[in-house]
Amino acid sequence: MLPFSRKILEDWAGPQVLQEALRMLDSGRVLRVEHKAGEVVGMIQASPRPIRSGLRINDKEGFPDNLCPCRDARERGVMCAHAIALCLDLLRIEASPERKEKLEQERRRATRLSSFREDQYLKRVRPGAAGS
C-alpha cells in the first residue's frame, strides 16, 4: 500500500503541477519508477536527456522531500511535476487489475506450496548411487 493518494499528491504540489505531471505520464515520459522504504525514485525523459527524480516521505510529518535536480526543486523549493509524475505512475501500477490478479495467484501458490511436506514424496537418487 502506497503512503499517498492522488488527493494527497494534489495537496503536496497543487492542481497545476498535478496536471503537468498527468501530461508527462500520458505522453510516456516516465521511463522507470520504483518504491522502497518511503522513497520513490525513477527516471523521467526531459528535453535533451533523462533525469533521475524522486521524493522521500518523512515518517513523522508525512510531507515529502523533493529529490529532483530540476530548477523548481533546487531553486524554488517546491514540489515539481517530475516527482509527482513518478508517484502517479506508481498509483496507476497499483490500481492495475492485472497486477492484483498476479499478486493473488502468487499468494495462492505460496499458500499451496507451504502446505506440502517433503516427507510425503519419494526421494530420488542418481542411477549408480549407493543404495539405488
CORMOGI-V938062 format. One record per pair of residues at least 24 apart in sequence whose C-alpha atoms are under 7 Angstrom apart, sorted by the first residue. I is the first residue (numbers start at 1). GAP is how many residues later the second one is. D is the distance in Angstrom with one decimal. If there is no record, write none. Layout:
<<I:GAP:D> <I:GAP:D>>
This chain:
<<9:75:6.7> <12:67:6.9> <13:66:5.3> <17:63:6.8> <17:64:5.3> <18:63:6.6> <18:66:6.8> <20:61:6.0> <21:60:4.7> <21:61:6.5> <21:63:5.9> <21:64:4.5> <22:63:6.4> <24:61:6.5> <25:60:5.9> <25:64:6.9> <30:56:6.7> <33:53:6.1> <42:44:6.6> <44:38:6.7> <53:29:6.4> <53:30:5.9> <54:29:4.9> <55:28:6.2>>
